[in-house]
């Protein structure tokens, strides 16, 4: 079956993960620790983040987890704050982060739309955060569908957001390509019955992603060269 639609993860896929989030993570930990260096070290350790190097460990829960999964890790270290307070603080700050595109996004997405592909975003961030980042990048209008972990479809690696995208378009899942940088993304796509493409603009390696993907690309900029070889559709150009 031809590929007629492409569903993108956000962080690590549309946007380079470490370039976008490492500085923010360093700043948030320092802010919450309020000058208490042992507390900063404890917060960083709980999130698997190296404060000195300003780098995430490959197994950091921040990479693919939701805020609802990440925030409880901070609760034992911040007794003066409730879980809801921590989530709200992280959410408000995350939506303002200046994201770093993995590739020039406007020409890529414009080309994919002109080629007839429907496009969507499925992220374990909140939908509000996702829309803020897409809007800031000037690419909101390219997407037929945007879902976050709070959209009612569940979070990846469950396939709910993937299946919702296919339903939204009236397509069988086999006609959709799920593109992501983490095993959460590829597992969700495979569970939905979609084709999967891994990209290396997150923290996962080619060796991590290869067993779970039809292809592993350096970044999403290589999609246009790869798609024609897998029976990609060339439909009537879409608006936007």
MIDOSE-1310 file (N, C-alpha, C; in nm, 2 decimals, decimal comma, always signed):
residues 240
xxxx	+0,08/-0,12/+0,00/+0,00/+0,00/+0,00/+0,09/+0,12/+0,00; +0,05/+0,23/-0,07/+0,12/+0,35/-0,08/+0,11/+0,43/+0,05; +0,21/+0,51/+0,07/+0,21/+0,60/+0,18/+0,14/+0,73/+0,14; +0,03/+0,76/+0,21/-0,05/+0,88/+0,18/-0,04/+0,99/+0,28
xxxx	+0,01/+0,95/+0,40/+0,02/+1,05/+0,51/+0,14/+1,02/+0,60; +0,19/+1,13/+0,66/+0,30/+1,12/+0,75/+0,27/+1,18/+0,88; +0,30/+1,10/+0,99/+0,27/+1,15/+1,12/+0,41/+1,17/+1,19; +0,44/+1,29/+1,23/+0,57/+1,33/+1,29/+0,56/+1,33/+1,45
xxxx	+0,66/+1,28/+1,51/+0,68/+1,32/+1,65/+0,73/+1,47/+1,65; +0,73/+1,53/+1,76/+0,78/+1,67/+1,77/+0,92/+1,68/+1,81; +0,95/+1,66/+1,94/+1,08/+1,68/+2,00/+1,18/+1,57/+1,96; +1,29/+1,60/+1,89/+1,38/+1,51/+1,84/+1,36/+1,47/+1,70
xxxx	+1,25/+1,52/+1,64/+1,21/+1,48/+1,51/+1,19/+1,61/+1,42; +1,09/+1,68/+1,45/+1,08/+1,82/+1,38/+1,18/+1,91/+1,44; +1,21/+1,90/+1,57/+1,31/+1,98/+1,63/+1,42/+1,90/+1,69; +1,54/+1,95/+1,68/+1,66/+1,88/+1,74/+1,64/+1,87/+1,89
xxxx	+1,64/+1,75/+1,95/+1,61/+1,74/+2,09/+1,71/+1,81/+2,18; +1,83/+1,78/+2,18/+1,93/+1,84/+2,27/+1,95/+1,98/+2,25; +1,96/+2,03/+2,12/+1,98/+2,17/+2,09/+1,86/+2,25/+2,15; +1,74/+2,19/+2,15/+1,62/+2,27/+2,19/+1,61/+2,26/+2,34
xxxx	+1,64/+2,15/+2,41/+1,59/+2,13/+2,54/+1,70/+2,13/+2,65; +1,83/+2,11/+2,61/+1,93/+2,10/+2,71/+1,95/+2,22/+2,79; +1,95/+2,34/+2,72/+1,97/+2,47/+2,79/+1,85/+2,49/+2,89; +1,73/+2,46/+2,84/+1,61/+2,48/+2,92/+1,62/+2,39/+3,04
xxxx	+1,66/+2,27/+3,03/+1,66/+2,18/+3,14/+1,76/+2,22/+3,25; +1,88/+2,27/+3,20/+1,98/+2,32/+3,29/+1,92/+2,44/+3,37; +1,85/+2,53/+3,30/+1,80/+2,65/+3,36/+1,69/+2,62/+3,46; +1,60/+2,52/+3,43/+1,49/+2,48/+3,52/+1,54/+2,42/+3,64
xxxx	+1,64/+2,33/+3,63/+1,70/+2,27/+3,75/+1,76/+2,37/+3,84; +1,84/+2,46/+3,78/+1,90/+2,57/+3,86/+1,80/+2,66/+3,93; +1,69/+2,69/+3,86/+1,58/+2,77/+3,91/+1,51/+2,71/+4,03; +1,48/+2,58/+4,01/+1,41/+2,51/+4,12/+1,50/+2,48/+4,24
xxxx	+1,63/+2,47/+4,22/+1,72/+2,45/+4,33/+1,75/+2,57/+4,41; +1,73/+2,69/+4,35/+1,75/+2,82/+4,42/+1,89/+2,83/+4,48; +1,99/+2,79/+4,41/+2,12/+2,80/+4,46/+2,17/+2,69/+4,55; +2,09/+2,59/+4,58/+2,12/+2,48/+4,66/+2,19/+2,37/+4,57
xxxx	+2,32/+2,37/+4,57/+2,39/+2,28/+4,48/+2,36/+2,13/+4,50; +2,35/+2,08/+4,62/+2,32/+1,94/+4,64/+2,17/+1,91/+4,59; +2,08/+2,01/+4,61/+1,95/+1,98/+4,56/+1,95/+1,98/+4,40; +2,02/+2,07/+4,34/+2,04/+2,07/+4,20/+2,09/+1,94/+4,15
xxxx	+2,19/+1,89/+4,22/+2,25/+1,76/+4,18/+2,15/+1,65/+4,19; +2,07/+1,65/+4,30/+1,96/+1,55/+4,31/+1,86/+1,55/+4,21; +1,81/+1,68/+4,17/+1,71/+1,69/+4,07/+1,77/+1,64/+3,94; +1,89/+1,68/+3,91/+1,95/+1,64/+3,78/+1,96/+1,49/+3,77
xxxx	+2,00/+1,43/+3,88/+2,02/+1,28/+3,88/+1,89/+1,21/+3,86; +1,78/+1,27/+3,92/+1,65/+1,20/+3,90/+1,60/+1,21/+3,76; +1,65/+1,31/+3,68/+1,61/+1,33/+3,54/+1,71/+1,28/+3,45; +1,82/+1,22/+3,50/+1,93/+1,17/+3,42/+1,99/+1,28/+3,32
xxxx	+2,02/+1,39/+3,39/+2,07/+1,51/+3,32/+2,21/+1,55/+3,38; +2,31/+1,57/+3,29/+2,44/+1,61/+3,34/+2,45/+1,77/+3,34; +2,45/+1,83/+3,46/+2,45/+1,97/+3,47/+2,58/+2,03/+3,41; +2,69/+1,97/+3,44/+2,82/+2,02/+3,39/+2,83/+2,02/+3,24
xxxx	+2,79/+1,91/+3,18/+2,80/+1,90/+3,03/+2,68/+1,95/+2,96; +2,57/+1,97/+3,04/+2,44/+2,02/+2,98/+2,40/+1,92/+2,88; +2,39/+1,79/+2,92/+2,35/+1,69/+2,83/+2,26/+1,59/+2,90; +2,16/+1,54/+2,82/+2,08/+1,43/+2,87/+2,14/+1,30/+2,86
xxxx	+2,13/+1,21/+2,95/+2,17/+1,07/+2,93/+2,07/+1,01/+2,83; +2,12/+0,91/+2,76/+2,03/+0,85/+2,66/+1,90/+0,79/+2,72; +1,91/+0,75/+2,85/+1,79/+0,69/+2,91/+1,71/+0,79/+3,00; +1,74/+0,92/+2,98/+1,66/+1,02/+3,05/+1,51/+1,01/+3,03
xxxx	+1,43/+1,01/+3,14/+1,29/+1,00/+3,12/+1,23/+1,12/+3,05; +1,31/+1,23/+3,04/+1,26/+1,35/+2,98/+1,25/+1,33/+2,83; +1,32/+1,25/+2,77/+1,33/+1,24/+2,62/+1,20/+1,20/+2,56; +1,14/+1,09/+2,61/+1,01/+1,05/+2,55/+0,89/+1,05/+2,65
xxxx	+0,92/+1,08/+2,77/+0,81/+1,08/+2,87/+0,72/+1,20/+2,87; +0,60/+1,19/+2,93/+0,51/+1,30/+2,94/+0,55/+1,38/+3,07; +0,50/+1,50/+3,08/+0,52/+1,57/+3,21/+0,46/+1,50/+3,33; +0,35/+1,43/+3,31/+0,29/+1,36/+3,42/+0,38/+1,24/+3,46
xxxx	+0,46/+1,19/+3,37/+0,56/+1,09/+3,41/+0,69/+1,14/+3,47; +0,73/+1,26/+3,42/+0,85/+1,32/+3,47/+0,84/+1,39/+3,60; +0,73/+1,47/+3,62/+0,72/+1,55/+3,74/+0,72/+1,47/+3,87; +0,66/+1,35/+3,88/+0,67/+1,28/+4,01/+0,81/+1,25/+4,05
xxxx	+0,91/+1,24/+3,96/+1,04/+1,22/+3,99/+1,11/+1,33/+4,07; +1,05/+1,45/+4,06/+1,10/+1,57/+4,13/+1,03/+1,59/+4,27; +0,92/+1,53/+4,29/+0,84/+1,55/+4,41/+0,92/+1,52/+4,54; +0,99/+1,41/+4,54/+1,07/+1,38/+4,67/+1,17/+1,49/+4,71
xxxx	+1,22/+1,56/+4,61/+1,32/+1,66/+4,63/+1,27/+1,80/+4,65; +1,14/+1,82/+4,62/+1,08/+1,95/+4,63/+0,95/+1,95/+4,72; +0,97/+1,92/+4,85/+0,85/+1,90/+4,94/+0,76/+2,02/+4,96; +0,81/+2,14/+4,92/+0,73/+2,26/+4,94/+0,64/+2,28/+4,82
xxxx	+0,65/+2,19/+4,72/+0,57/+2,20/+4,60/+0,49/+2,08/+4,58; +0,36/+2,10/+4,54/+0,28/+1,98/+4,51/+0,31/+1,93/+4,37; +0,27/+1,81/+4,34/+0,28/+1,75/+4,20/+0,22/+1,84/+4,10; +0,10/+1,89/+4,13/+0,03/+1,98/+4,03/+0,11/+2,11/+4,01
xxxx	+0,17/+2,16/+4,12/+0,25/+2,28/+4,11/+0,37/+2,26/+4,02; +0,44/+2,15/+4,03/+0,55/+2,12/+3,95/+0,52/+2,10/+3,81; +0,41/+2,03/+3,78/+0,36/+2,01/+3,64/+0,33/+2,14/+3,58; +0,26/+2,23/+3,65/+0,22/+2,36/+3,60/+0,34/+2,45/+3,57
xxxx	+0,44/+2,44/+3,66/+0,56/+2,52/+3,64/+0,64/+2,48/+3,52; +0,65/+2,35/+3,50/+0,72/+2,29/+3,39/+0,65/+2,32/+3,26; +0,52/+2,30/+3,26/+0,44/+2,32/+3,14/+0,44/+2,47/+3,09; +0,43/+2,56/+3,19/+0,43/+2,70/+3,15/+0,57/+2,74/+3,09
xxxx	+0,67/+2,69/+3,14/+0,81/+2,72/+3,09/+0,83/+2,65/+2,96; +0,79/+2,52/+2,95/+0,83/+2,45/+2,83/+0,76/+2,51/+2,70; +0,65/+2,57/+2,72/+0,58/+2,62/+2,60/+0,65/+2,75/+2,54; +0,74/+2,81/+2,62/+0,81/+2,93/+2,57/+0,95/+2,90/+2,52
xxxx	+0,99/+2,77/+2,52/+1,13/+2,74/+2,47/+1,14/+2,77/+2,33; +1,26/+2,83/+2,29/+1,29/+2,85/+2,15/+1,34/+2,73/+2,09; +1,26/+2,66/+2,01/+1,30/+2,53/+1,95/+1,39/+2,55/+1,84; +1,48/+2,45/+1,82/+1,58/+2,45/+1,71/+1,53/+2,35/+1,61
xxxx	+1,49/+2,39/+1,49/+1,45/+2,29/+1,39/+1,56/+2,19/+1,35; +1,52/+2,07/+1,33/+1,61/+1,97/+1,29/+1,67/+1,99/+1,15; +1,58/+2,05/+1,07/+1,62/+2,09/+0,93/+1,53/+2,21/+0,90; +1,56/+2,28/+0,79/+1,47/+2,39/+0,75/+1,33/+2,33/+0,73
xxxx	+1,23/+2,36/+0,82/+1,10/+2,30/+0,82/+1,01/+2,35/+0,71; +1,00/+2,47/+0,69/+0,90/+2,53/+0,59/+0,92/+2,47/+0,45; +1,04/+2,47/+0,39/+1,05/+2,41/+0,26/+1,02/+2,26/+0,25; +1,06/+2,19/+0,36/+1,04/+2,04/+0,36/+0,89/+2,01/+0,37
xxxx	+0,82/+2,08/+0,46/+0,68/+2,05/+0,48/+0,60/+2,10/+0,36; +0,64/+2,21/+0,30/+0,57/+2,26/+0,18/+0,59/+2,16/+0,07; +0,70/+2,10/+0,05/+0,73/+2,01/-0,05/+0,65/+1,88/-0,03; +0,63/+1,83/+0,09/+0,56/+1,71/+0,12/+0,41/+1,74/+0,10
xxxx	+0,36/+1,85/+0,14/+0,22/+1,89/+0,11/+0,19/+1,90/-0,04; +0,28/+1,96/-0,11/+0,27/+1,97/-0,26/+0,27/+1,84/-0,32; +0,34/+1,74/-0,27/+0,34/+1,61/-0,32/+0,22/+1,52/-0,29; +0,13/+1,58/-0,21/+0,00/+1,51/-0,18/-0,01/+1,45/-0,05
xxxx	+0,09/+1,46/+0,04/+0,08/+1,39/+0,17/+0,00/+1,48/+0,27; -0,08/+1,41/+0,35/-0,14/+1,47/+0,46/-0,04/+1,45/+0,58; -0,03/+1,56/+0,66/+0,07/+1,56/+0,77/+0,01/+1,58/+0,90; +0,07/+1,52/+1,00/+0,02/+1,53/+1,14/+0,14/+1,53/+1,24
xxxx	+0,10/+1,57/+1,36/+0,20/+1,56/+1,47/+0,14/+1,49/+1,59; +0,21/+1,39/+1,65/+0,17/+1,32/+1,77/+0,29/+1,33/+1,86; +0,27/+1,39/+1,98/+0,37/+1,42/+2,07/+0,33/+1,38/+2,21; +0,43/+1,34/+2,30/+0,40/+1,32/+2,44/+0,41/+1,45/+2,52
xxxx	+0,43/+1,56/+2,45/+0,41/+1,69/+2,52/+0,26/+1,72/+2,52; +0,22/+1,82/+2,58/+0,08/+1,86/+2,58/+0,05/+1,92/+2,44; -0,08/+1,92/+2,41/-0,12/+1,98/+2,28/-0,09/+2,13/+2,28; -0,11/+2,19/+2,39/-0,09/+2,34/+2,40/+0,06/+2,37/+2,37
xxxx	+0,15/+2,29/+2,43/+0,29/+2,31/+2,41/+0,32/+2,29/+2,26; +0,27/+2,18/+2,21/+0,30/+2,15/+2,07/+0,25/+2,26/+1,98; +0,13/+2,31/+2,00/+0,08/+2,41/+1,91/+0,16/+2,54/+1,92; +0,21/+2,57/+2,05/+0,29/+2,69/+2,07/+0,42/+2,68/+1,99
xxxx	+0,48/+2,56/+1,99/+0,61/+2,55/+1,92/+0,59/+2,55/+1,77; +0,48/+2,48/+1,72/+0,46/+2,48/+1,58/+0,43/+2,63/+1,53; +0,35/+2,70/+1,61/+0,32/+2,84/+1,57/+0,44/+2,92/+1,56; +0,53/+2,91/+1,67/+0,65/+2,99/+1,67/+0,74/+2,96/+1,55
xxxx	+0,73/+2,84/+1,50/+0,82/+2,80/+1,39/+0,75/+2,83/+1,26; +0,63/+2,88/+1,26/+0,56/+2,92/+1,14/+0,51/+2,80/+1,05; +0,48/+2,69/+1,12/+0,45/+2,57/+1,04/+0,31/+2,51/+1,07; +0,23/+2,57/+1,15/+0,11/+2,52/+1,20/+0,02/+2,48/+1,08
xxxx	+0,01/+2,56/+0,98/-0,09/+2,54/+0,87/-0,06/+2,41/+0,79; +0,06/+2,36/+0,80/+0,10/+2,24/+0,72/+0,03/+2,11/+0,77; -0,02/+2,12/+0,90/-0,06/+1,99/+0,96/-0,22/+1,98/+0,97; -0,26/+1,86/+0,93/-0,40/+1,83/+0,93/-0,45/+1,79/+1,07
xxxx	-0,35/+1,76/+1,16/-0,38/+1,69/+1,29/-0,27/+1,72/+1,38; -0,30/+1,76/+1,50/-0,20/+1,78/+1,61/-0,26/+1,72/+1,74; -0,19/+1,63/+1,79/-0,23/+1,57/+1,92/-0,12/+1,56/+2,02; -0,15/+1,59/+2,14/-0,06/+1,58/+2,25/-0,10/+1,47/+2,35
xxxx	-0,03/+1,45/+2,45/-0,06/+1,34/+2,55/-0,19/+1,36/+2,62; -0,24/+1,49/+2,62/-0,36/+1,52/+2,69/-0,48/+1,53/+2,59; -0,47/+1,48/+2,47/-0,58/+1,49/+2,37/-0,69/+1,39/+2,39; -0,66/+1,29/+2,48/-0,76/+1,19/+2,50/-0,74/+1,06/+2,43
xxxx	-0,62/+1,05/+2,36/-0,59/+0,93/+2,28/-0,48/+0,84/+2,36; -0,43/+0,89/+2,47/-0,32/+0,82/+2,54/-0,19/+0,87/+2,49; -0,08/+0,83/+2,55/+0,05/+0,87/+2,52/+0,13/+0,75/+2,45; +0,22/+0,79/+2,37/+0,31/+0,69/+2,31/+0,40/+0,62/+2,43
xxxx	+0,42/+0,49/+2,42/+0,42/+0,40/+2,31/+0,29/+0,34/+2,27; +0,18/+0,37/+2,34/+0,05/+0,32/+2,30/+0,01/+0,38/+2,17; -0,07/+0,31/+2,09/-0,09/+0,36/+1,95/-0,21/+0,45/+1,93; -0,27/+0,50/+2,04/-0,39/+0,58/+2,03/-0,38/+0,70/+1,94
xxxx	-0,28/+0,78/+1,95/-0,26/+0,90/+1,87/-0,24/+0,87/+1,72; -0,17/+0,76/+1,70/-0,15/+0,72/+1,56/-0,28/+0,67/+1,50; -0,35/+0,59/+1,57/-0,48/+0,55/+1,51/-0,58/+0,66/+1,49; -0,58/+0,76/+1,59/-0,66/+0,87/+1,57/-0,63/+0,96/+1,45
xxxx	-0,50/+0,97/+1,41/-0,46/+1,04/+1,29/-0,52/+0,97/+1,17; -0,50/+0,83/+1,16/-0,55/+0,76/+1,05/-0,71/+0,77/+1,04; -0,78/+0,77/+1,15/-0,92/+0,78/+1,15/-0,96/+0,92/+1,10; -0,89/+1,02/+1,15/-0,91/+1,16/+1,11/-0,91/+1,18/+0,96
xxxx	-0,82/+1,11/+0,90/-0,80/+1,12/+0,75/-0,88/+1,02/+0,67; -0,94/+0,92/+0,74/-1,02/+0,82/+0,67/-0,93/+0,72/+0,60; -0,80/+0,70/+0,65/-0,71/+0,61/+0,59/-0,68/+0,49/+0,67; -0,65/+0,38/+0,61/-0,60/+0,26/+0,68/-0,46/+0,29/+0,74
xxxx	-0,43/+0,24/+0,86/-0,30/+0,27/+0,92/-0,18/+0,24/+0,83; -0,20/+0,13/+0,74/-0,09/+0,09/+0,65/-0,05/+0,20/+0,56; -0,14/+0,30/+0,54/-0,11/+0,41/+0,44/-0,04/+0,53/+0,51; +0,00/+0,51/+0,64/+0,06/+0,62/+0,72/+0,20/+0,58/+0,76
xxxx	+0,29/+0,67/+0,75/+0,43/+0,66/+0,80/+0,44/+0,74/+0,93; +0,48/+0,67/+1,03/+0,51/+0,73/+1,16/+0,66/+0,76/+1,17; +0,70/+0,89/+1,19/+0,84/+0,93/+1,19/+0,87/+0,98/+1,33; +0,98/+0,92/+1,39/+1,02/+0,96/+1,53/+1,16/+0,93/+1,56
xxxx	+1,21/+0,98/+1,67/+1,34/+0,97/+1,71/+1,36/+0,87/+1,83; +1,25/+0,82/+1,88/+1,26/+0,73/+2,00/+1,19/+0,60/+1,98; +1,22/+0,50/+2,07/+1,15/+0,38/+2,06/+1,00/+0,39/+2,09; +0,96/+0,49/+2,17/+0,82/+0,52/+2,20/+0,75/+0,55/+2,07
xxxx	+0,81/+0,63/+1,98/+0,75/+0,67/+1,86/+0,73/+0,55/+1,76; +0,84/+0,47/+1,75/+0,83/+0,36/+1,66/+0,75/+0,25/+1,71; +0,75/+0,22/+1,84/+0,66/+0,12/+1,90/+0,51/+0,16/+1,88; +0,48/+0,29/+1,89/+0,34/+0,33/+1,87/+0,30/+0,31/+1,73
xxxx	+0,39/+0,35/+1,64/+0,36/+0,33/+1,49/+0,34/+0,19/+1,46; +0,43/+0,10/+1,50/+0,42/-0,04/+1,47/+0,29/-0,10/+1,53; +0,26/-0,06/+1,65/+0,14/-0,12/+1,72/+0,01/-0,07/+1,64; +0,02/+0,04/+1,58/-0,10/+0,09/+1,50/-0,10/+0,03/+1,36
xxxx	+0,00/-0,04/+1,32/+0,00/-0,10/+1,19/+0,06/-0,01/+1,08; +0,13/+0,09/+1,12/+0,19/+0,18/+1,03/+0,33/+0,15/+0,99; +0,38/+0,20/+0,88/+0,52/+0,20/+0,85/+0,59/+0,30/+0,95; +0,72/+0,27/+0,97/+0,79/+0,36/+1,07/+0,93/+0,40/+1,01
xxxx	+0,96/+0,52/+1,04/+1,10/+0,58/+1,00/+1,16/+0,64/+1,13; +1,28/+0,60/+1,16/+1,35/+0,66/+1,27/+1,44/+0,77/+1,22; +1,47/+0,87/+1,31/+1,56/+0,97/+1,27/+1,66/+0,99/+1,39; +1,78/+1,05/+1,36/+1,88/+1,05/+1,46/+1,90/+1,19/+1,51
xxxx	+1,80/+1,27/+1,52/+1,80/+1,40/+1,58/+1,75/+1,41/+1,72; +1,74/+1,29/+1,78/+1,72/+1,27/+1,93/+1,84/+1,22/+1,99; +1,82/+1,13/+2,09/+1,93/+1,07/+2,16/+1,95/+0,93/+2,13; +1,86/+0,86/+2,07/+1,87/+0,72/+2,03/+1,97/+0,71/+1,91
xxxx	+2,04/+0,59/+1,91/+2,13/+0,56/+1,81/+2,07/+0,48/+1,69; +2,14/+0,47/+1,59/+2,09/+0,39/+1,47/+2,07/+0,25/+1,52; +2,16/+0,20/+1,60/+2,14/+0,06/+1,65/+2,02/+0,04/+1,74; +1,98/+0,15/+1,81/+1,86/+0,14/+1,90/+1,74/+0,13/+1,81
xxxx	+1,74/+0,21/+1,70/+1,61/+0,23/+1,62/+1,59/+0,13/+1,51; +1,70/+0,07/+1,46/+1,69/-0,01/+1,34/+1,60/-0,13/+1,35; +1,60/-0,20/+1,47/+1,51/-0,32/+1,48/+1,36/-0,28/+1,47; +1,33/-0,15/+1,49/+1,19/-0,11/+1,51/+1,14/-0,02/+1,39
xxxx	+1,23/+0,00/+1,29/+1,20/+0,09/+1,18/+1,21/+0,03/+1,05; +1,14/+0,08/+0,95/+1,16/+0,04/+0,81/+1,28/+0,10/+0,76; +1,32/+0,22/+0,81/+1,44/+0,29/+0,77/+1,48/+0,38/+0,88; +1,61/+0,40/+0,89/+1,66/+0,50/+0,99/+1,74/+0,61/+0,91
xxxx	+1,69/+0,73/+0,92/+1,75/+0,84/+0,84/+1,82/+0,94/+0,94; +1,92/+1,01/+0,88/+1,99/+1,11/+0,96/+1,89/+1,21/+1,02; +1,80/+1,26/+0,94/+1,70/+1,36/+0,98/+1,58/+1,35/+0,89; +1,48/+1,43/+0,92/+1,36/+1,42/+0,83/+1,38/+1,49/+0,70
xxxx	+1,49/+1,56/+0,68/+1,52/+1,61/+0,55/+1,54/+1,51/+0,44; +1,57/+1,38/+0,48/+1,59/+1,27/+0,39/+1,47/+1,20/+0,35; +1,35/+1,24/+0,40/+1,23/+1,17/+0,37/+1,19/+1,18/+0,22; +1,21/+1,30/+0,16/+1,16/+1,31/+0,02/+1,24/+1,22/-0,07
xxxx	+1,37/+1,20/-0,04/+1,44/+1,11/-0,13/+1,41/+0,96/-0,10; +1,37/+0,93/+0,02/+1,34/+0,79/+0,05/+1,20/+0,75/+0,01; +1,10/+0,84/+0,03/+0,96/+0,80/+0,01/+0,92/+0,74/-0,13; +0,97/+0,79/-0,24/+0,94/+0,73/-0,37/+0,97/+0,59/-0,38
xxxx	+1,07/+0,54/-0,31/+1,11/+0,40/-0,32/+1,02/+0,30/-0,24; +0,92/+0,36/-0,17/+0,84/+0,27/-0,09/+0,69/+0,28/-0,13; +0,67/+0,31/-0,26/+0,54/+0,32/-0,31/+0,46/+0,44/-0,26; +0,53/+0,56/-0,24/+0,47/+0,67/-0,19/+0,37/+0,73/-0,29
xxxx	+0,26/+0,79/-0,23/+0,15/+0,84/-0,31/+0,19/+0,98/-0,37; +0,14/+1,00/-0,49/+0,15/+1,14/-0,55/+0,01/+1,17/-0,58; -0,06/+1,24/-0,49/-0,20/+1,27/-0,50/-0,22/+1,42/-0,55; -0,34/+1,46/-0,56/-0,37/+1,60/-0,59/-0,31/+1,69/-0,48
xxxx	-0,23/+1,79/-0,52/-0,17/+1,88/-0,42/-0,27/+1,93/-0,32; -0,23/+1,93/-0,20/-0,31/+1,98/-0,09/-0,29/+2,13/-0,06; -0,39/+2,19/-0,02/-0,38/+2,34/+0,01/-0,29/+2,35/+0,14; -0,23/+2,47/+0,16/-0,16/+2,50/+0,28/-0,02/+2,47/+0,27
